[in-house]
Amino acid sequence: MADLQKVYDSCKKFYNDAYGVVSAMGLVYKKYHDPDYDPEILGLKFDLFVQFSLLQIAVADNDFDKNELLFIRDLTEKGDLVQYYNSLGGAYITWNQLYNADVYMIKDLLRFTEEEMNRMSTDFVTIVAGIDSLTEHNFLSDLQNDITCMILGLCSMDGKITKSETAQRCFILVLLNEIENIKRKI
C-alpha cells in the first residue's frame, strides 16, 4: 500500500496548482471583464466542486473510509461542502456525522446538493472557458491533469482502487468537459 501521507501531500500540491490557476482566472476576469466581480468566489466554487466530486467518487464503491473523509475535508482551502450544505437549510451535519452516516444517506445528500452545484457552475464554466480561450497556454489541460491526480489519490486512500470509483461520473470532470466544448466554439 502506498504511503498515504505522501499521496496526500502530492495531491495537495496538485490542488494548490489547480487552485492557483482558478484564482488567477478570477483575478483576470475581474480586471478585464467585471471590476465588481469578487474573484474569491471562483476559488470558493472550485473548492465546493472538488469536494462534491471527490465525495461522489468516495461513496461509489459503497464504502466510505475515514482516510477518504480526511482527504476530502482537508484538501481544499476556501470552500467547505458540509458548511455549504448546512447553509441550504437541510438537516445540520458535520464531517464526523457524515463519516458515521450510511453510504446511501451520503448519496442522497449528494443528489440533493447536485442541483445547487449545477446552478453554481454556470458562471464558473463561462469564466474559465472565456479566460482560458484567451491564453496561449492551455490551463484547462493543467486543471484536468491536476484534478485527475487528486481523484486517483483519493481512490488510493482506502487501500484499493475499485472499478466503481474510477467509472463514477465526476461532477468537476463534467464541468471541465463543458469548458472544453465552449472553448472549441469560441
C-alpha positions in Angstrom: 0.0 0.0 0.0 1.2 3.5 -0.8 2.3 5.8 2.0 -0.9 7.7 2.4 0.7 10.8 3.7 2.9 11.0 0.6 -0.1 10.5 -1.6 -2.0 13.2 0.2 1.0 15.6 0.1 1.4 15.2 -3.6 -2.4 15.7 -4.1 -2.2 18.8 -2.0 0.4 20.1 -4.4 -1.9 19.3 -7.4 -4.7 21.0 -5.6 -2.6 24.1 -4.9 -1.6 24.3 -8.5 -5.2 23.9 -9.7 -6.5 26.4 -7.2 -3.8 28.9 -8.3 -4.9 28.6 -11.9 -8.6 29.2 -11.0 -7.7 32.0 -8.6 -5.7 33.7 -11.3 -8.6 33.4 -13.8 -10.9 35.1 -11.3 -8.4 38.0 -11.0 -8.1 38.3 -14.8 -11.9 38.2 -15.1 -12.3 41.0 -12.5 -9.6 43.1 -14.1 -10.7 42.9 -17.8 -14.4 42.0 -17.7 -16.2 43.0 -14.4 -14.5 45.2 -11.9 -17.2 44.4 -9.3 -16.6 40.7 -9.5 -15.2 39.1 -6.4 -12.5 36.7 -7.6 -12.6 34.7 -4.4 -16.0 33.4 -5.5 -14.4 31.4 -8.3 -12.0 29.7 -5.9 -14.7 29.0 -3.4 -16.8 27.4 -6.1 -13.8 25.4 -7.3 -13.3 24.0 -3.7 -17.0 23.1 -3.4 -16.9 21.3 -6.8 -13.7 19.4 -5.8 -15.2 18.3 -2.5 -18.5 17.3 -4.1 -16.8 15.4 -6.8 -14.4 13.6 -4.5 -17.3 12.6 -2.3 -19.1 11.2 -5.3 -16.2 9.0 -6.0 -15.5 8.0 -2.4 -19.0 6.5 -2.0 -19.2 5.0 -5.5 -17.9 1.6 -4.1 -20.4 1.8 -1.2 -17.5 2.1 1.2 -16.6 5.4 2.8 -13.3 5.1 4.6 -12.0 7.5 7.3 -8.9 8.3 5.2 -11.2 9.3 2.3 -13.1 11.6 4.6 -10.0 13.3 5.9 -8.6 13.6 2.4 -11.8 15.3 1.1 -12.3 17.5 4.1 -8.6 18.7 4.4 -7.6 19.0 0.7 -9.3 22.3 -0.1 -8.6 25.7 1.4 -11.7 28.0 1.0 -14.9 26.1 0.4 -16.4 23.5 2.7 -19.1 21.3 1.2 -20.6 20.4 4.6 -20.8 24.1 5.6 -22.4 24.8 2.3 -24.9 22.0 2.7 -25.9 23.4 6.1 -26.4 26.8 4.6 -29.0 25.3 2.2 -31.3 24.7 5.2 -31.2 20.9 5.2 -30.6 18.9 8.3 -27.4 20.2 10.0 -24.5 17.8 9.6 -20.8 17.7 10.5 -17.9 15.9 8.8 -17.9 13.4 11.7 -21.6 12.7 11.2 -21.0 12.3 7.5 -18.3 9.7 8.2 -20.7 7.8 10.5 -23.6 8.0 8.1 -24.8 5.3 5.9 -23.3 5.5 2.4 -26.8 5.6 0.9 -27.6 8.7 3.0 -24.5 10.3 1.7 -25.6 9.5 -1.8 -29.0 11.2 -1.1 -27.2 14.2 0.2 -25.2 14.4 -3.0 -28.3 14.1 -5.1 -29.9 16.9 -3.0 -26.9 19.1 -3.4 -26.2 18.4 -7.1 -28.9 20.8 -8.3 -27.2 23.6 -6.3 -23.8 22.6 -7.7 -25.3 22.8 -11.2 -26.7 26.3 -10.6 -23.4 27.5 -9.2 -21.4 26.0 -12.1 -22.8 28.2 -14.9 -20.6 31.3 -14.3 -17.7 29.1 -13.3 -17.7 27.3 -16.6 -18.3 30.6 -18.6 -15.4 32.4 -16.8 -12.9 29.6 -17.0 -13.7 28.9 -20.7 -13.6 32.6 -21.6 -10.3 33.3 -19.9 -8.6 30.1 -21.0 -9.5 30.7 -24.6 -7.6 34.0 -24.5 -4.4 32.4 -23.3 -1.7 30.8 -25.3 -1.2 28.1 -22.6 -3.9 25.5 -22.2 -4.7 25.9 -18.5 -7.7 23.7 -18.8 -5.4 20.8 -19.6 -3.4 21.6 -16.5 -6.6 21.6 -14.4 -7.7 18.3 -15.9 -4.3 16.7 -15.1 -4.3 18.1 -11.5 -7.8 17.0 -10.8 -7.3 13.6 -12.2 -4.3 13.1 -10.0 -6.4 14.2 -7.0 -9.0 11.7 -7.9 -6.5 8.9 -8.1 -5.0 9.9 -4.8 -8.5 9.8 -3.2 -9.1 6.4 -4.7 -6.0 5.0 -3.1 -6.9 6.3 0.4 -8.8 3.2 1.4 -6.1 0.9 0.0 -7.9 -0.2 -3.1 -8.8 1.5 -6.3 -12.1 0.0 -7.4 -13.7 0.0 -10.9 -16.8 1.6 -9.4 -14.7 4.5 -8.2 -12.8 5.0 -11.5 -16.1 4.6 -13.5 -18.1 7.0 -11.3 -19.4 10.1 -13.0 -17.4 13.0 -11.6 -19.1 16.4 -11.4 -15.9 18.5 -11.8 -14.7 16.5 -14.8 -18.1 17.0 -16.4 -17.6 20.8 -15.9 -14.1 20.7 -17.4 -15.6 18.9 -20.4 -18.2 21.6 -20.8 -15.4 24.2 -20.6 -13.6 22.4 -23.4 -16.7 22.3 -25.5 -17.2 26.1 -25.1 -13.6 26.8 -25.9 -14.0 24.9 -29.2 -16.9 27.2 -30.2 -15.0 30.4 -29.3 
